[in-house]
Amino acid sequence: MATSSDPQADIDPDDWFSRVEAVVESIPPGRVMTYGGVAAALGSRSSRGVGRVMAHAGAGLPWWRVVRASGHAPSGHEQRALEEYRVEGTPLRWSRAGAFRVDLEAAVWRG
């Protein structure tokens, strides 16, 4: 068996998708995980692999609960995510310019 530096290389893609989906579905309302946090929960470092799953299957998942390492909402979906964060009471931080990000210290889920 060949070895690879990519921890995801030996994971069946269908299984990887279902495993990512299960972790994302387990994040409670008002809490978030980073892409890297989801990967780590699966014993991987492939945050990009998590991003690929979210790009393909995210519409059926609570996608707003998976954020960038900075706490920012998924790129291009900030306004819709903000609506969800407000409904769920997700802790946010605001800049003087009016930009927001999730307060990771208060909201991160380590399920």
TIVEX-975620 format. One record per residue (C-alpha): residue number from 1; residue in one letter; chain; x, y, z. Coordinates in Angstrom, 1 decimal, always signed. Each point is the difference from the previous one (the first is absolute). Layout:
N
   pos   code   unit     east    north       up
   NUM      A      A        X        Y        Z
...
//
This chain:
111
   pos   code   unit     east    north       up
     1      M      A     +0.0     +0.0     +0.0
     2      A      A     +1.4     +3.4     -1.0
     3      T      A     +0.3     +2.6     +2.7
     4      S      A     -0.9     +3.6     -0.5
     5      S      A     +0.5     +3.3     +1.8
     6      D      A     -3.7     +0.7     -0.4
     7      P      A     -1.9     -1.6     +3.0
     8      Q      A     -3.1     -0.1     -2.2
     9      A      A     +1.6     -2.1     -2.7
    10      D      A     -1.0     -3.4     +1.4
    11      I      A     -3.6     +1.0     +0.9
    12      D      A     -2.7     -1.2     -2.3
    13      P      A     -1.5     +3.2     -1.5
    14      D      A     -3.6     -1.0     +0.7
    15      D      A     +0.9     -0.9     +3.6
    16      W      A     +1.9     +3.4     +0.3
    17      F      A     -3.1     +1.9     -1.2
    18      S      A     -2.3     -1.8     +2.5
    19      R      A     +2.4     +0.4     +2.8
    20      V      A     +0.3     +3.8     -0.6
    21      E      A     -3.7     +0.3     -0.3
    22      A      A     -0.5     -1.8     +3.3
    23      V      A     +2.4     +2.3     +1.8
    24      V      A     -1.6     +3.1     -1.5
    25      E      A     -3.5     -1.2     +0.9
    26      S      A     +1.2     -0.6     +3.6
    27      I      A     +0.9     +3.7     +0.6
    28      P      A     -2.7     +1.5     +2.2
    29      P      A     -1.8     +3.2     -0.8
    30      G      A     +1.9     +3.1     +1.1
    31      R      A     +3.4     -1.9     -0.2
    32      V      A     +2.5     -0.4     -2.9
    33      M      A     +3.0     -2.0     -1.0
    34      T      A     +2.7     +1.1     -2.4
    35      Y      A     +0.7     -1.9     -3.2
    36      G      A     +3.2     -1.2     +1.8
    37      G      A     -1.9     -0.9     +3.1
    38      V      A     -2.4     -2.3     -2.0
    39      A      A     +3.0     -1.6     -1.7
    40      A      A     +1.7     -0.5     +3.4
    41      A      A     -3.1     -1.6     +1.4
    42      L      A     +0.4     -2.6     -2.7
    43      G      A     +3.7     -0.5     +0.7
    44      S      A     +1.1     +1.9     -3.1
    45      R      A     +1.7     +3.3     -0.8
    46      S      A     -1.9     +0.4     -3.2
    47      S      A     -2.0     +3.2     +0.5
    48      R      A     -0.1     +0.4     -3.8
    49      G      A     -1.6     -3.4     -0.2
    50      V      A     -2.7     +1.2     +2.4
    51      G      A     -0.4     +3.1     -2.2
    52      R      A     -0.5     -2.3     -3.0
    53      V      A     -2.8     -1.9     +1.8
    54      M      A     -1.6     +3.2     +1.1
    55      A      A     +0.1     +1.4     -3.6
    56      H      A     -1.8     -3.1     -1.3
    57      A      A     -2.3     -1.0     +2.8
    58      G      A     -0.2     +3.1     +2.2
    59      A      A     -3.4     +1.3     -1.1
    60      G      A     -1.6     -2.9     +1.9
    61      L      A     +2.1     +0.5     +3.1
    62      P      A     +0.2     +2.8     +2.6
    63      W      A     +2.9     +1.4     -2.1
    64      W      A     +0.1     +3.3     +1.9
    65      R      A     +1.3     -1.9     +3.1
    66      V      A     +3.3     -0.7     -1.9
    67      V      A     +2.2     +3.1     -0.1
    68      R      A     +3.4     +1.0     -1.0
    69      A      A     +2.8     -0.1     +2.5
    70      S      A     -0.3     +3.8     +0.5
    71      G      A     -3.7     -0.5     +1.0
    72      H      A     -1.3     +1.5     -3.2
    73      A      A     -3.0     -1.5     -1.7
    74      P      A     +0.4     -2.1     -3.2
    75      S      A     +1.2     +2.3     -2.7
    76      G      A     -2.9     +1.4     -2.1
    77      H      A     -2.6     -1.0     +2.5
    78      E      A     +0.5     +2.5     +2.7
    79      Q      A     -3.4     +1.7     +0.0
    80      R      A     -1.9     -3.3     +0.0
    81      A      A     +2.3     -1.3     +2.8
    82      L      A     -0.6     +3.1     +2.0
    83      E      A     -3.7     -0.6     -0.1
    84      E      A     +0.5     -3.5     +1.3
    85      Y      A     +2.4     +1.1     +2.7
    86      R      A     -2.5     +2.5     +1.2
    87      V      A     -2.8     -2.6     +0.1
    88      E      A     +2.2     -2.4     +1.9
    89      G      A     +1.6     +2.5     +2.4
    90      T      A     +3.5     -0.8     -1.2
    91      P      A     +2.6     +2.3     +1.7
    92      L      A     +1.4     +2.6     -2.4
    93      R      A     +2.7     +2.6     +0.0
    94      W      A     -0.4     +3.2     -1.9
    95      S      A     +2.7     +2.3     -1.4
    96      R      A     -0.3     +3.8     +0.0
    97      A      A     -0.7     -0.2     -3.7
    98      G      A     -3.0     -2.1     +0.6
    99      A      A     +1.4     -3.4     -1.1
   100      F      A     -0.6     -3.0     +2.1
   101      R      A     +1.5     -3.4     +0.8
   102      V      A     -1.0     -2.7     +2.4
   103      D      A     +1.5     +0.3     +3.4
   104      L      A     +1.9     -3.3     -0.1
   105      E      A     +1.0     +0.1     +3.7
   106      A      A     -3.7     -0.1     +0.9
   107      A      A     -1.5     -2.0     -2.9
   108      V      A     +2.4     -2.7     -1.0
   109      W      A     -1.4     -3.5     +0.4
   110      R      A     +2.4     -2.8     +0.7
   111      G      A     -2.6     -2.8     -0.1
//
